Amino acid sequence: MIDNTTAEHYQWGDNCDGWYLVKQQDLLVIHEKMPPHTAEQRHYHHHARQFFFVLTGVLTMERNGEVHHISVQQGLEIPPNVPHQARNDQSDPVEFLVISQPSTRGDRQDI
């Protein structure tokens, strides 16, 4: 069993939080939380395919120039080599799962 109290925690970006729920080379599952009005660096992954699934709030995802607003219980797939950027444009935090196969470790290229 794993949850946010037992998972390995890390901080990224501008006070964003992440918890590794599964941390293997062939599969990465992360629970992330972004405070209001924060964003990650636009980037892509050479090999990893990702799926973002929103738990609370609304995640704004720019994928290859197209903007998507992902609400609770909705998800969006990001294929390899597709530029993307997650943002929280809202006044409330957003929490979501990021599932990556294979792991994104060493596979990220910032734009």
For each residue, the residues with C-beta under 8 A, 3 or more apart:
1: 6
2: 6 7 21
3: 6 7
4: 7 9 19 31
5:
6: 1 2 3
7: 2 3 4 19 20 21 31
8: 19 20 23
9: 4 17 18 19
10: 17 18 19 20
11: 15 16 17 18
12: 16 17 18 40
13: 16 34 38 39 40 41
14: 35 38 39
15: 11 35 38
16: 11 12 13 32 33 34 35 38 40
17: 9 10 11 12 32 33
18: 9 10 11 12 30 31 32 33
19: 4 7 8 9 10 30 31 32
20: 7 8 10 23 28 29 30
21: 2 7 29 30 31 97
22: 27 28 29
23: 8 20 28 103
24: 27 28 103
25: 102 103 105
26: 101 102 103
27: 22 24 99 100 101 102 103
28: 20 22 23 24 48 98 99 100 101 102 103 104 105
29: 20 21 22 97 98 99 100
30: 18 19 20 21 97 98 100
31: 4 7 18 19 21 55 95 96 97
32: 16 17 18 19 95 96 97 98
33: 16 17 18 93 94 95
34: 13 16 38 59 86 87 88 93 94 95
35: 14 15 16 38 88 93
36: 88 90 91 92 93
37: 88 89 90 91
38: 13 14 15 16 34 35 87 88
39: 13 14 85 86 87 88
40: 12 13 16 43 85 86 87
41: 13 85 110 111
42: 62 83 84 85 110 111
43: 40 83 84 85 108 109 110 111
44: 80 81 82 83 84 108 109 111
45: 48 50 78 80 81 100 104 107 108 109
46: 80 81 107 109
47: 80 102 107
48: 28 45 80 100 101 102 103 104 107
49: 77 78 79 80 100 101
50: 45 77 78 98 99 100 104
51: 75 76 77 78 97 98 99 100
52: 59 61 70 75 76 78 86 96 97 98
53: 74 75 96 97 99
54: 57 58 59 70 71 72 73 74 75 94 95 96
55: 31 72 95 96 97
56: 72 92 93 94 95
57: 54 72 88 90 92 93 94 95
58: 54 69 70 71 72 88 89 90 94
59: 34 52 54 69 70 86 87 88 94 96
60: 67 68 69 70 86 87 88 89
61: 52 67 68 70 76 78 84 85 86 87
62: 42 65 66 67 68 84 85 87
63: 66 68 76 78 82 83 84
64: 82 83 84
65: 62 83
66: 62 63
67: 60 61 62
68: 60 61 62 63 76
69: 58 59 60
70: 52 54 58 59 60 61 74 75 76 96
71: 54 58 74
72: 54 55 56 57 58
73: 54
74: 53 54 70 71
75: 51 52 53 54 70
76: 51 52 61 63 68 70
77: 49 50 51
78: 45 49 50 51 52 61 63 82 84
79: 49 82
80: 44 45 46 47 48 49
81: 44 45 46
82: 44 63 64 78 79
83: 42 43 44 63 64 65 111
84: 42 43 44 61 62 63 64 78
85: 39 40 41 42 43 61 62
86: 34 39 40 52 59 60 61
87: 34 38 39 40 59 60 61 62
88: 34 35 36 37 38 39 57 58 59 60 93 94
89: 37 58 60
90: 36 37 57 58 94
91: 36 37
92: 36 56 57
93: 33 34 35 36 56 57 88
94: 33 34 54 56 57 58 59 88 90
95: 31 32 33 34 54 55 56 57
96: 31 32 52 53 54 55 59 70
97: 21 29 30 31 32 51 52 53 55
98: 28 29 30 32 50 51 52
99: 27 28 29 50 51 53
100: 27 28 29 30 45 48 49 50 51 103 104
101: 26 27 28 48 49
102: 25 26 27 28 47 48 107
103: 23 24 25 26 27 28 48 100 107
104: 28 45 48 50 100 107 108
105: 25 28
106:
107: 45 46 47 48 102 103 104
108: 43 44 45 104
109: 43 44 45 46
110: 41 42 43
111: 41 42 43 44 83
